[in-house]
């Protein structure tokens, strides 16, 4: 699950059993106890992958 809000996107992804990616270009992240994205990026461009790189 890819999203820019921990309280909605990341929590929904976790509830669905998905790996999560927080993009920090949207809403400023607010701390949510015991909830963290699996991967955090500053921009969608950071998700550009080479053949040698994997996120999960």
PDB file of N, CA, C and O in Angstrom:
ATOM      1  N   UNK A   1       0.861  -1.178   0.000  1.00  0.00           N
ATOM      2  CA  UNK A   1       0.000   0.000   0.000  1.00  0.00           C
ATOM      3  C   UNK A   1       0.894   1.223   0.000  1.00  0.00           C
ATOM      4  O   UNK A   1       1.810   1.335   0.815  1.00  0.00           O
ATOM      5  N   UNK A   2       0.633   2.114  -0.893  1.00  0.00           N
ATOM      6  CA  UNK A   2       1.393   3.346  -1.032  1.00  0.00           C
ATOM      7  C   UNK A   2       0.506   4.497  -0.576  1.00  0.00           C
ATOM      8  O   UNK A   2      -0.644   4.603  -1.003  1.00  0.00           O
ATOM      9  N   UNK A   3       1.034   5.358   0.287  1.00  0.00           N
ATOM     10  CA  UNK A   3       0.232   6.472   0.739  1.00  0.00           C
ATOM     11  C   UNK A   3       1.056   7.570   1.356  1.00  0.00           C
ATOM     12  O   UNK A   3       2.258   7.419   1.574  1.00  0.00           O
ATOM     13  N   UNK A   4       0.388   8.694   1.641  1.00  0.00           N
ATOM     14  CA  UNK A   4       1.080   9.837   2.245  1.00  0.00           C
ATOM     15  C   UNK A   4       0.573  10.173   3.641  1.00  0.00           C
ATOM     16  O   UNK A   4       0.970  11.185   4.219  1.00  0.00           O
ATOM     17  N   UNK A   5      -0.301   9.329   4.184  1.00  0.00           N
ATOM     18  CA  UNK A   5      -0.827   9.570   5.530  1.00  0.00           C
ATOM     19  C   UNK A   5      -0.752   8.279   6.352  1.00  0.00           C
ATOM     20  O   UNK A   5      -1.258   7.234   5.945  1.00  0.00           O
ATOM     21  N   UNK A   6      -0.119   8.380   7.495  1.00  0.00           N
ATOM     22  CA  UNK A   6      -0.004   7.208   8.369  1.00  0.00           C
ATOM     23  C   UNK A   6      -1.371   6.816   8.915  1.00  0.00           C
ATOM     24  O   UNK A   6      -1.720   5.636   8.949  1.00  0.00           O
ATOM     25  N   UNK A   7      -2.149   7.823   9.345  1.00  0.00           N
ATOM     26  CA  UNK A   7      -3.428   7.545  10.009  1.00  0.00           C
ATOM     27  C   UNK A   7      -4.452   6.858   9.111  1.00  0.00           C
ATOM     28  O   UNK A   7      -5.342   6.173   9.614  1.00  0.00           O
ATOM     29  N   UNK A   8      -4.348   7.024   7.817  1.00  0.00           N
ATOM     30  CA  UNK A   8      -5.325   6.401   6.921  1.00  0.00           C
ATOM     31  C   UNK A   8      -4.668   5.354   6.038  1.00  0.00           C
ATOM     32  O   UNK A   8      -4.990   4.170   6.139  1.00  0.00           O
ATOM     33  N   UNK A   9      -3.761   5.769   5.182  1.00  0.00           N
ATOM     34  CA  UNK A   9      -3.178   4.875   4.180  1.00  0.00           C
ATOM     35  C   UNK A   9      -2.346   3.747   4.792  1.00  0.00           C
ATOM     36  O   UNK A   9      -2.555   2.575   4.480  1.00  0.00           O
ATOM     37  N   UNK A  10      -1.423   4.099   5.644  1.00  0.00           N
ATOM     38  CA  UNK A  10      -0.515   3.094   6.208  1.00  0.00           C
ATOM     39  C   UNK A  10      -1.269   2.163   7.158  1.00  0.00           C
ATOM     40  O   UNK A  10      -1.044   0.953   7.145  1.00  0.00           O
ATOM     41  N   UNK A  11      -2.156   2.717   7.976  1.00  0.00           N
ATOM     42  CA  UNK A  11      -2.931   1.866   8.878  1.00  0.00           C
ATOM     43  C   UNK A  11      -3.845   0.916   8.089  1.00  0.00           C
ATOM     44  O   UNK A  11      -4.023  -0.236   8.487  1.00  0.00           O
ATOM     45  N   UNK A  12      -4.419   1.382   6.987  1.00  0.00           N
ATOM     46  CA  UNK A  12      -5.265   0.510   6.157  1.00  0.00           C
ATOM     47  C   UNK A  12      -4.434  -0.597   5.531  1.00  0.00           C
ATOM     48  O   UNK A  12      -4.865  -1.750   5.492  1.00  0.00           O
ATOM     49  N   UNK A  13      -3.263  -0.265   5.048  1.00  0.00           N
ATOM     50  CA  UNK A  13      -2.378  -1.278   4.479  1.00  0.00           C
ATOM     51  C   UNK A  13      -1.989  -2.322   5.502  1.00  0.00           C
ATOM     52  O   UNK A  13      -2.022  -3.518   5.212  1.00  0.00           O
ATOM     53  N   UNK A  14      -1.623  -1.891   6.685  1.00  0.00           N
ATOM     54  CA  UNK A  14      -1.258  -2.829   7.765  1.00  0.00           C
ATOM     55  C   UNK A  14      -2.445  -3.718   8.129  1.00  0.00           C
ATOM     56  O   UNK A  14      -2.284  -4.923   8.322  1.00  0.00           O
ATOM     57  N   UNK A  15      -3.635  -3.127   8.224  1.00  0.00           N
ATOM     58  CA  UNK A  15      -4.830  -3.899   8.568  1.00  0.00           C
ATOM     59  C   UNK A  15      -5.133  -4.960   7.512  1.00  0.00           C
ATOM     60  O   UNK A  15      -5.684  -6.016   7.823  1.00  0.00           O
ATOM     61  N   UNK A  16      -4.767  -4.669   6.254  1.00  0.00           N
ATOM     62  CA  UNK A  16      -5.005  -5.615   5.157  1.00  0.00           C
ATOM     63  C   UNK A  16      -3.862  -6.613   5.000  1.00  0.00           C
ATOM     64  O   UNK A  16      -3.917  -7.498   4.145  1.00  0.00           O
ATOM     65  N   UNK A  17      -2.826  -6.469   5.827  1.00  0.00           N
ATOM     66  CA  UNK A  17      -1.700  -7.391   5.755  1.00  0.00           C
ATOM     67  C   UNK A  17      -0.731  -7.092   4.619  1.00  0.00           C
ATOM     68  O   UNK A  17       0.007  -7.974   4.180  1.00  0.00           O
ATOM     69  N   UNK A  18      -0.731  -5.841   4.140  1.00  0.00           N
ATOM     70  CA  UNK A  18       0.134  -5.455   3.027  1.00  0.00           C
ATOM     71  C   UNK A  18       1.417  -4.804   3.511  1.00  0.00           C
ATOM     72  O   UNK A  18       1.470  -4.279   4.623  1.00  0.00           O
ATOM     73  N   UNK A  19       2.447  -4.835   2.684  1.00  0.00           N
ATOM     74  CA  UNK A  19       3.636  -4.024   2.915  1.00  0.00           C
ATOM     75  C   UNK A  19       3.236  -2.583   2.630  1.00  0.00           C
ATOM     76  O   UNK A  19       2.383  -2.336   1.777  1.00  0.00           O
ATOM     77  N   UNK A  20       3.840  -1.632   3.332  1.00  0.00           N
ATOM     78  CA  UNK A  20       3.427  -0.237   3.196  1.00  0.00           C
ATOM     79  C   UNK A  20       4.603   0.668   2.841  1.00  0.00           C
ATOM     80  O   UNK A  20       5.738   0.440   3.261  1.00  0.00           O
ATOM     81  N   UNK A  21       4.300   1.698   2.056  1.00  0.00           N
ATOM     82  CA  UNK A  21       5.290   2.701   1.667  1.00  0.00           C
ATOM     83  C   UNK A  21       4.697   4.070   1.969  1.00  0.00           C
ATOM     84  O   UNK A  21       3.630   4.413   1.460  1.00  0.00           O
ATOM     85  N   UNK A  22       5.380   4.845   2.789  1.00  0.00           N
ATOM     86  CA  UNK A  22       4.959   6.206   3.117  1.00  0.00           C
ATOM     87  C   UNK A  22       5.735   7.181   2.252  1.00  0.00           C
ATOM     88  O   UNK A  22       6.966   7.200   2.284  1.00  0.00           O
ATOM     89  N   UNK A  23       5.022   7.992   1.477  1.00  0.00           N
ATOM     90  CA  UNK A  23       5.639   9.036   0.663  1.00  0.00           C
ATOM     91  C   UNK A  23       5.504  10.340   1.428  1.00  0.00           C
ATOM     92  O   UNK A  23       4.394  10.780   1.728  1.00  0.00           O
ATOM     93  N   UNK A  24       6.625  10.952   1.739  1.00  0.00           N
ATOM     94  CA  UNK A  24       6.623  12.145   2.583  1.00  0.00           C
ATOM     95  C   UNK A  24       6.385  13.446   1.826  1.00  0.00           C
ATOM     96  O   UNK A  24       6.684  14.521   2.347  1.00  0.00           O
ATOM     97  N   UNK A  25       5.854  13.372   0.606  1.00  0.00           N
ATOM     98  CA  UNK A  25       5.584  14.590  -0.159  1.00  0.00           C
ATOM     99  C   UNK A  25       4.178  15.119   0.088  1.00  0.00           C
ATOM    100  O   UNK A  25       3.848  16.222  -0.348  1.00  0.00           O
ATOM    101  N   UNK A  26       3.358  14.359   0.771  1.00  0.00           N
ATOM    102  CA  UNK A  26       1.970  14.765   1.012  1.00  0.00           C
ATOM    103  C   UNK A  26       1.801  15.454   2.339  1.00  0.00           C
ATOM    104  O   UNK A  26       2.531  16.390   2.665  1.00  0.00           O
ATOM    105  N   UNK A  27       0.850  14.996   3.092  1.00  0.00           N
ATOM    106  CA  UNK A  27       0.535  15.542   4.410  1.00  0.00           C
ATOM    107  C   UNK A  27       1.712  15.295   5.352  1.00  0.00           C
ATOM    108  O   UNK A  27       2.249  14.188   5.371  1.00  0.00           O
ATOM    109  N   UNK A  28       2.128  16.292   6.133  1.00  0.00           N
ATOM    110  CA  UNK A  28       3.214  16.055   7.092  1.00  0.00           C
ATOM    111  C   UNK A  28       2.860  14.891   8.015  1.00  0.00           C
ATOM    112  O   UNK A  28       1.775  14.872   8.597  1.00  0.00           O
ATOM    113  N   UNK A  29       3.772  13.910   8.156  1.00  0.00           N
ATOM    114  CA  UNK A  29       3.454  12.733   8.968  1.00  0.00           C
ATOM    115  C   UNK A  29       3.224  13.067  10.432  1.00  0.00           C
ATOM    116  O   UNK A  29       3.961  13.851  11.030  1.00  0.00           O
ATOM    117  N   UNK A  30       2.185  12.455  10.999  1.00  0.00           N
ATOM    118  CA  UNK A  30       1.915  12.570  12.432  1.00  0.00           C
ATOM    119  C   UNK A  30       2.247  11.237  13.062  1.00  0.00           C
ATOM    120  O   UNK A  30       2.012  10.184  12.471  1.00  0.00           O
ATOM    121  N   UNK A  31       2.782  11.284  14.241  1.00  0.00           N
ATOM    122  CA  UNK A  31       3.129  10.063  14.962  1.00  0.00           C
ATOM    123  C   UNK A  31       1.872   9.283  15.323  1.00  0.00           C
ATOM    124  O   UNK A  31       0.907   9.852  15.833  1.00  0.00           O
ATOM    125  N   UNK A  32       1.885   8.003  15.061  1.00  0.00           N
ATOM    126  CA  UNK A  32       0.814   7.106  15.469  1.00  0.00           C
ATOM    127  C   UNK A  32       1.482   5.980  16.245  1.00  0.00           C
ATOM    128  O   UNK A  32       2.279   5.240  15.668  1.00  0.00           O
ATOM    129  N   UNK A  33       1.186   5.824  17.524  1.00  0.00           N
ATOM    130  CA  UNK A  33       1.852   4.795  18.334  1.00  0.00           C
ATOM    131  C   UNK A  33       1.730   3.406  17.697  1.00  0.00           C
ATOM    132  O   UNK A  33       0.655   2.994  17.262  1.00  0.00           O
ATOM    133  N   UNK A  34       2.846   2.709  17.657  1.00  0.00           N
ATOM    134  CA  UNK A  34       2.927   1.326  17.187  1.00  0.00           C
ATOM    135  C   UNK A  34       2.567   1.143  15.713  1.00  0.00           C
ATOM    136  O   UNK A  34       2.250   0.028  15.297  1.00  0.00           O
ATOM    137  N   UNK A  35       2.609   2.206  14.920  1.00  0.00           N
ATOM    138  CA  UNK A  35       2.347   2.098  13.481  1.00  0.00           C
ATOM    139  C   UNK A  35       3.491   2.780  12.736  1.00  0.00           C
ATOM    140  O   UNK A  35       3.787   3.952  12.969  1.00  0.00           O
ATOM    141  N   UNK A  36       4.125   2.036  11.843  1.00  0.00           N
ATOM    142  CA  UNK A  36       5.200   2.589  11.019  1.00  0.00           C
ATOM    143  C   UNK A  36       5.151   1.926   9.650  1.00  0.00           C
ATOM    144  O   UNK A  36       4.850   0.738   9.529  1.00  0.00           O
ATOM    145  N   UNK A  37       5.447   2.703   8.636  1.00  0.00           N
ATOM    146  CA  UNK A  37       5.508   2.159   7.283  1.00  0.00           C
ATOM    147  C   UNK A  37       6.731   1.260   7.155  1.00  0.00           C
ATOM    148  O   UNK A  37       7.730   1.446   7.849  1.00  0.00           O
ATOM    149  N   UNK A  38       6.636   0.282   6.257  1.00  0.00           N
ATOM    150  CA  UNK A  38       7.779  -0.597   6.006  1.00  0.00           C
ATOM    151  C   UNK A  38       8.905   0.150   5.297  1.00  0.00           C
ATOM    152  O   UNK A  38      10.084  -0.105   5.539  1.00  0.00           O
ATOM    153  N   UNK A  39       8.523   1.073   4.421  1.00  0.00           N
ATOM    154  CA  UNK A  39       9.490   1.871   3.661  1.00  0.00           C
ATOM    155  C   UNK A  39       9.001   3.305   3.667  1.00  0.00           C
ATOM    156  O   UNK A  39       7.801   3.550   3.544  1.00  0.00           O
ATOM    157  N   UNK A  40       9.929   4.273   3.811  1.00  0.00           N
ATOM    158  CA  UNK A  40       9.586   5.686   3.723  1.00  0.00           C
ATOM    159  C   UNK A  40      10.449   6.315   2.649  1.00  0.00           C
ATOM    160  O   UNK A  40      11.660   6.098   2.610  1.00  0.00           O
ATOM    161  N   UNK A  41       9.823   7.101   1.772  1.00  0.00           N
ATOM    162  CA  UNK A  41      10.546   7.790   0.705  1.00  0.00           C
ATOM    163  C   UNK A  41      10.149   9.257   0.692  1.00  0.00           C
ATOM    164  O   UNK A  41       9.066   9.623   1.149  1.00  0.00           O
ATOM    165  N   UNK A  42      11.029  10.087   0.169  1.00  0.00           N
ATOM    166  CA  UNK A  42      10.748  11.515   0.089  1.00  0.00           C
ATOM    167  C   UNK A  42       9.944  11.865  -1.154  1.00  0.00           C
ATOM    168  O   UNK A  42       9.252  12.883  -1.184  1.00  0.00           O
ATOM    169  N   UNK A  43      10.031  11.025  -2.179  1.00  0.00           N
ATOM    170  CA  UNK A  43       9.372  11.305  -3.452  1.00  0.00           C
ATOM    171  C   UNK A  43       9.071   9.994  -4.162  1.00  0.00           C
ATOM    172  O   UNK A  43       9.731   8.985  -3.914  1.00  0.00           O
ATOM    173  N   UNK A  44       8.081  10.004  -5.041  1.00  0.00           N
ATOM    174  CA  UNK A  44       7.806   8.819  -5.847  1.00  0.00           C
ATOM    175  C   UNK A  44       8.998   8.464  -6.735  1.00  0.00           C
ATOM    176  O   UNK A  44       9.169   7.306  -7.116  1.00  0.00           O
ATOM    177  N   UNK A  45       9.812   9.454  -7.060  1.00  0.00           N
ATOM    178  CA  UNK A  45      11.017   9.181  -7.845  1.00  0.00           C
ATOM    179  C   UNK A  45      11.966   8.244  -7.112  1.00  0.00           C
ATOM    180  O   UNK A  45      12.747   7.531  -7.742  1.00  0.00           O
ATOM    181  N   UNK A  46      11.901   8.244  -5.789  1.00  0.00           N
ATOM    182  CA  UNK A  46      12.753   7.352  -5.002  1.00  0.00           C
ATOM    183  C   UNK A  46      12.371   5.887  -5.189  1.00  0.00           C
ATOM    184  O   UNK A  46      13.131   4.996  -4.812  1.00  0.00           O
ATOM    185  N   UNK A  47      11.213   5.635  -5.762  1.00  0.00           N
ATOM    186  CA  UNK A  47      10.773   4.259  -5.984  1.00  0.00           C
ATOM    187  C   UNK A  47      11.276   3.686  -7.309  1.00  0.00           C
ATOM    188  O   UNK A  47      11.020   2.523  -7.619  1.00  0.00           O
ATOM    189  N   UNK A  48      11.989   4.497  -8.088  1.00  0.00           N
ATOM    190  CA  UNK A  48      12.585   4.002  -9.322  1.00  0.00           C
ATOM    191  C   UNK A  48      13.619   2.954  -8.939  1.00  0.00           C
ATOM    192  O   UNK A  48      14.545   3.225  -8.175  1.00  0.00           O
ATOM    193  N   UNK A  49      13.449   1.760  -9.479  1.00  0.00           N
ATOM    194  CA  UNK A  49      14.301   0.649  -9.077  1.00  0.00           C
ATOM    195  C   UNK A  49      15.230   0.218 -10.193  1.00  0.00           C
ATOM    196  O   UNK A  49      14.869   0.263 -11.369  1.00  0.00           O
ATOM    197  N   UNK A  50      16.413  -0.195  -9.823  1.00  0.00           N
ATOM    198  CA  UNK A  50      17.313  -0.840 -10.768  1.00  0.00           C
ATOM    199  C   UNK A  50      17.071  -2.344 -10.657  1.00  0.00           C
ATOM    200  O   UNK A  50      16.314  -2.787  -9.794  1.00  0.00           O
ATOM    201  N   UNK A  51      17.693  -3.112 -11.504  1.00  0.00           N
ATOM    202  CA  UNK A  51      17.505  -4.564 -11.490  1.00  0.00           C
ATOM    203  C   UNK A  51      18.031  -5.178 -10.197  1.00  0.00           C
ATOM    204  O   UNK A  51      17.561  -6.236  -9.777  1.00  0.00           O
ATOM    205  N   UNK A  52      18.997  -4.528  -9.569  1.00  0.00           N
ATOM    206  CA  UNK A  52      19.604  -5.095  -8.359  1.00  0.00           C
ATOM    207  C   UNK A  52      18.870  -4.708  -7.085  1.00  0.00           C
ATOM    208  O   UNK A  52      19.171  -5.248  -6.020  1.00  0.00           O
ATOM    209  N   UNK A  53      17.924  -3.796  -7.162  1.00  0.00           N
ATOM    210  CA  UNK A  53      17.297  -3.245  -5.968  1.00  0.00           C
ATOM    211  C   UNK A  53      15.866  -3.755  -5.818  1.00  0.00           C
ATOM    212  O   UNK A  53      15.112  -3.810  -6.789  1.00  0.00           O
ATOM    213  N   UNK A  54      15.505  -4.124  -4.599  1.00  0.00           N
ATOM    214  CA  UNK A  54      14.127  -4.470  -4.298  1.00  0.00           C
ATOM    215  C   UNK A  54      13.717  -3.766  -3.011  1.00  0.00           C
ATOM    216  O   UNK A  54      14.559  -3.497  -2.154  1.00  0.00           O
ATOM    217  N   UNK A  55      12.449  -3.472  -2.874  1.00  0.00           N
ATOM    218  CA  UNK A  55      11.965  -2.813  -1.664  1.00  0.00           C
ATOM    219  C   UNK A  55      11.698  -3.796  -0.541  1.00  0.00           C
ATOM    220  O   UNK A  55      11.889  -3.475   0.631  1.00  0.00           O
ATOM    221  N   UNK A  56      11.252  -5.011  -0.902  1.00  0.00           N
ATOM    222  CA  UNK A  56      10.843  -5.952   0.131  1.00  0.00           C
ATOM    223  C   UNK A  56      11.522  -7.269  -0.053  1.00  0.00           C
ATOM    224  O   UNK A  56      11.299  -8.193   0.730  1.00  0.00           O
TER     225      UNK A  56
END
